Amino acid sequence: MARPKTTSPKAAKAASKTLKSKSTGAKSKSAAGSALAQTKAPKKATSTKAAKAASAVLRDGRTSKASKSAAGSALAQKAARKKPKKG
């Protein structure tokens, strides 16, 4: 189930800036696209692939502040893991 969160206007602007940049890498663009898609959609959640890309963006020291903002927003909207049933 998706978390009832949406991308803030500030993070959406950062995601847009990231997507428009020609020098931005694929992982940054993946995370930014995910964040932008969830701007007014609280029922959507970040996919596992986009979450892994967002995590890599946040760990990389070379990425811009805008890319990190978009990645953080995308990661915050990742669906919670399902816990395995005991028994």
Protein Blocks (a to p, Z undefined) as FASTA:
>chain_A
ZZdddddfklmmmmmmmmmpmkbcfklmmmmmmmmmmmmmmkbccdfklmmmmmmmmmpm
kbcfklmmmmmmmmmmpccdddddeZZ
